[in-house]
């Protein structure tokens, strides 16, 4: 069970303000690019981006409320009802455009496709070349310098041919390439890419050992990666030759994160060959809902009023049932709420999930927007701005909108509430058998 993160940014201390008898604590999140709802244009106003928490605004008192407003106790009662009974508007589940259907980024998928094509091409021309005698009888001129004149030979004289000298291209054993790739080859147990031809020379005819060893660029111990050397298996008894070795990884391998590795070939004669700067890429599991998001991974956008910041900005992950929280928000990755008696500008919330466990990335995101239930005769709030989502290299951005409830409350009072509420469902995908959040995650706000 993930630990809950609840943070409240409020100008009023909930423990001391009698109007906040059951106040909640939360923070905002971001996703921008694809339109979720078509709403009116945002209100004019300055928007400031701040890393971390928003500075506490001035205290909410009767003087900060519009003229003719309700007494504080009645106002907070109606506000709680308006937020808790908000109407749910569910947006589409947006796929990360930077990923393929297998959960890999497109650059990595392209590299694997190139390696696969190179391996298949080499397998297609791997039959032995014709010997020198066959080449001479077929087209002898191709083996002689073009400048050398052809002289007639006396009858009965034997034809003298210079012997073909086989020059060794292997002064010492070496690894040249893996699936045709000379630098940074990728090894994975996922099909159809779990087949690797290690080409080189001097391997001999007796099989040795082939392994992937984590190098200094791999994740540090304690990251939950469980890094150990990975033994590669021969494809068949005849897969070890003097010029190439065909190997694969155990396809059932699981519970291992991505890591940077060195390919090591140990020859039976005791000599060790190495190709540095390789990459092990684990097979991907099914996408899973991220149950919690550390607060430090969220950059809040605090829209300001003319003289102060928004009265209350809340972030809760994972969302738990509460007096002001809509029931449909429970179970999401995070819940974000803003509220104030005065109108505020729209803004953006930014999610940076670059600290997920190695190999884990955001697969898709879905927003669940909550429209306040205005009290009294005015049941429909007026919307300000539009909801947009977009992707970044390490996460996503939420461009959030606001809405205003303005309701007459008999006999002579007015109720005004400006709010913005949404829950974010975030699905992540990564190495099979591992978890997206490591044990040493620092969820504290910087």
N, C-alpha and C positions, 0 to 999 in steps of 0.2 A: 504494500500500500504506500504510494508516494506521499511524502509530507506535504501539507498544504501551505501555500504562501498567500498571505492576505495582507494587503497594504492599503491604508486609507490616507488620502491627502485631503485634509479638511481644515478649514479655518477655525473650526470649533473643536475643542477637546470633547470627545463623546462621553468621557467619564464625568465631566463637569457640567456640560450643557444639558439642562432638563429637557430640551426639545429632542435630544438624541439619546433616547432611552435604550434603543437597540441599534445603534449605528453600525454599519459594516465598513470593512476596509478593503480597498481594491486599487488597481492601476490600469492604464490603457495599452492596447496592442495595435499593430499596423499591417495592412495589406493593400496594395494599390495597383491599378492597371486595367482590370476588366470591370466594366460597370455592373454593379449589383442591383441598384435601384435608380430609376430616373426620377430625381427630385429637383425642386427649384434651385436656383443659384444660391451659393452661400452668402451669408451676411458679410458685410464689409468689416474688417477688423484685423488687427495685427496678429500673426501667429508666430510663436516663438518655439524653437526646437531646443529641448534641454535633455541632456543625458542624465538618466536617473530620475529621481523623484522631483516633483514640482514643489517649489517653495511654498510654504503654508501661506494662504491669503489672509486678508483681514477677517476679523470675526464677523459672523453673520448675526446681525442684531435687527431690531425692529426698524432702525433708521436705514438699513440697506435694502429693505423690502419696499416695493412700490406703494405709493399712497393708497389708502383704502384697503390694504391687505389685511388678511386674517391675523388674529393673535398667533404668536409663535407655536403654541401647543397644537392649535387646530391646523395650522399650516403644515406642520411636520406630520400630522396624522394623515392629511389628504395627500401629501407628497409620497408617503410610504405606500398608500393605496395605489396611486397613479403608477409608481415604478413596479410594484409587485404584480399588478394585474395587467402589465403591458402585453400588447398583442404581438405574437411571434410572426416574423417574416423570414422564411428560410431561403438563403441564397443557394446557387449551384455549387457543387463540389468542383473546384478549379484545379486541374492537373498542372504540375510544374512543367512548363514547356522546355526546360533544359534537360529533362530526363527522357530516356527511351522507355518503352513498355516493360523492359526488364529491370528498370530501376537504376540504370547506369547513366552517367552524363554522356552527352553525345560525342565529345572528343574521345573518351575512353572507348565507347562502342565503335567508333571509326577505326581506332588503332587495332582493336580485336578483329574487325572485319578484314583489315589489311593483312594481319598475321595469318588469318585463316586462308585467305586467297594465296598468299605466298607458299604456305605449307602444301596446299592442294596442287599448285603449279609444280612444285618440286617433286611431289609424289608422282605426278604425271610424266615426268621425264627422268625418273630415277633408274630406268633400265640401263644395263652396261653399254658403253659406247663400242662400236665395231673396232676390231683390232687393226693394226697397221697394215697387215697383208691385204685385208679386204679393201681398205681405202686405196692402196696402191693399184690394185687390179681394176678398180672402178674408175678412178680419175687420178692418175699418177701426177699430172701437172699441178694439182693442188698442194702437193707436198714438196715442191721444188721452187726455188726462187724464180720469179718471173724473168729475171735478167739472164738466167743461165740458158745458153743455147742448147737445143736438142741435137746431138751429133749421131749420125748413123752408126750402127754397130756392124762390124764385119760378120759375114755369114758364119754361123757355127760358133761364134764367140758368145760366152755367157753374158747376160746382162748384169752389170754390177750396180748395186744400189747402196747408198750410204745408210748405215744403220740409223734408226730414229732414236735419238737420245732422250730418255725420259728424265727431265729435270724435276727434282722434288720441290714442291711448293711448301713443304713443311719442315723447316730446319729444326723445329721443336714442337711438341704437342701444344695445341691452343684451341680455344673456343672462338669461333668467328661470328656466329649469329644464332638467333632462336627464331624459327619460322621466318627467316629472311631479315629479321630486324637485328641490327648490330648494336643499337643502343636502347636502353630502357624497354626491354620486352616485358609483356604482361603475362603472368601465369594465373590461371583460374581453373577451379574444378567444375565450372558451369559448362554444359554442352551448348553449342557444338564446338566450343573453343578449348576443350580439355585435351588437346593433342599438340605436342611440341616436338619439332625436329631441331635438335641441337647440332648444328653443322660446325665442322672444324677439321682438324687433322691430328694424327698421332694418338687416337683413342685406343688403338689396338683392337684385337678381336675377342678378348676376354672381358666380360662385363665387370664393371666396378660399381660405385655408388654415385647417385645424383641427388642433391639436396638443395633446398632454399633456406638460407640462413638469414635471420633478421639482422639488419645492419644498424649503424648509428642513427640513421634518419627515421627509424621505426618509432612508434609511440613508446613513451617511457613506461616502465613497470608501474602498476597501480592504475592504469587507465582501463583495466578490464579487458584487455586484448588477449591475454593468455598466450603470448608469443612463444612459440617453440619451433625448432627446425622442422621443415616439411620434407619428407622423403618422396621422391618421384619414382614411379613404377615404370618398368620397361613395357612397351606396348605388346611385344611378342618376344619369343626366345631369340629371334634373329634381328632384333631391333638395335643391337649394339654392333657397330662396324667401326672401321678405322677412321671414316670420314663423317659419320653422323650417328646420332643416338636418338631414337624415337621414344619419348616418355609421356606419361600423363600423371595427373594427381588423383588420389583416391576420390571418386565422385561423391562418396558419403561424408566427406570432410565437412564438419560443422562446428560452430562455436569459436571460430577464429576470425579476428578482425583483419581488415586490410593492413598491409605493412610494406615498407620498403625492404628489399632483400638483395642478397648476392647469390647468384647461381654457382654452386660448387660441384665439380665433377672430380671424383676421387678414382684414379686409375689403379689397377691391381698392382702395378709396379711400385706403388707408394707415392707417386707424384699427384699433386692436387692442382686442378685448373679452376680458374674463377672468372666469372663475368659479373662485374659490379653494376649497381644501380638498376636492378630489376624491380618489378612490382608484383606483389601477390594481391590478387583481387578475389575476395571471397564470393561464393555464390550468394545471391540475394534471397531473403525471405519475403513473406507477404507483408504489404504495408500494414502498419498498426497505428492506432490512435495514440497520440502523445498525451499521457495522462496528466502531466504537469509541465509548466514552463517556468524556469527560474526567473525571478523578477529582474535580475541583473542582465538578462538577455533582451529586455524590452526597453526601448527608448521612448519616453513619453513626449507627446506634443501638448504643451499647455497653452491653450488659447486664452488670451487675456481680455478682460473687460477694460473699460476706460481707466479705472483707478486701481484694479486689483486682479488677481487670478481667479479662476473658477473656484467656487466655494468647495466643491467636493469632487475629487477624481479618485476612482477606486479600481483596483486590480485584484483579482482573486484567482488562484490556480492551485489545485483544482477547485472549481466552484462548489460550494456547499450551500445547502438550503439556508435561507435567512429571511428576515422580515421584509426587506426591500427587494430581494432578488426574485425575478420571475421563476416559477418552477421549471420551465423548459431550459433554463440555463445550467442546471445541474448536469454533471457528466461531461461537460465540454472541457477542452484543454485549458481555457481561461475565460474569464468574464470581466468586462470593462464597462464602467459606468461613470458618467459625468452628470452633475446637476447643479443648478444655481437659480435663484429667483430672477436674475437678469439675463438677457440674451448674451450669448458668447459666440465667437467665430468658430468655423469648422477647422479641422486640422488633420494631421497624419500621425499614426503610430507605427513604429518600426520594430520588426522582429529580426534579431540576428541570432541564428541558430548554428553558428560556426563551431560552437563548443560541444555539439553532439559527439557521441562516441565515434571513433574512426570508421569511416565508410558510411555513416548514417547521414541522410539528407531529407529535406522536406519533399514529400511526394505529392501532396495535395492539401488544399485549405478550403474550408467552408465557413462562411459567416452566417450567424443567426442574429438578426436585428430585432430589437424590441421597441415597439411604438407605445408610448405611455398612454394609459387609460385616463383621459382627462375627467375630472369630477364635474358634477353639476350638469348644466344644460349643454355645455360645449364638450362634445365627446371626441372630436377629431383634432389632433394637434396639427399645427402648421409646420411643415418641413422646411429646413434650411440646409442647402447643400445637397450633395449626392454621395453615395457609397461607391468607392472604387477599390480595386485590388490590383497589385502589380508585384512582380517578382524581382528579387535582387540576387546577387551571387550566392549569398549565404542565408537567405530567408525570404521575407516578403514585407510588404507595406500595406497598411489599411488606411485609406483616406475616409475618415468618418464624417457623417453629417449630424446635424442637430435638429431638434424640434421644440416647439413652444406650445404649452397649454395655457390658455387664458380663459378662465371661467368665472362668471359672476356667481357668487355664493350669497343667497338671501340671508339677511334682508339688504345689506349695503356693502358687502365685502367682495373683494376680487381675489382670485387665486391665480398666480402666475408661476409657471415652472418651465425652465429650459433644461433639456436633458438630452443625453446621447448614450444609448446602451446597446452592447452587442456581446455575443459569445463567439469564440473562435474555436473551431475544431481543426486540429492540425494532424495530418497523417504523415508518418515518416517511414522510410524504408532503408534497410541496411543489411550487413552480413547476417546470414541465417545462424540462429543459435546464440546471438548476442543481444544486448540491451542498448537502447538509444541513449540512456543517461548513465554516466559512469558514477562510481561511488564517491569520487572526489570533486563533484560539481559544487561550486560555491554559489549558492542561491541568494546570497546577501546582496543588497543594493550597493553599488559603489559610492 
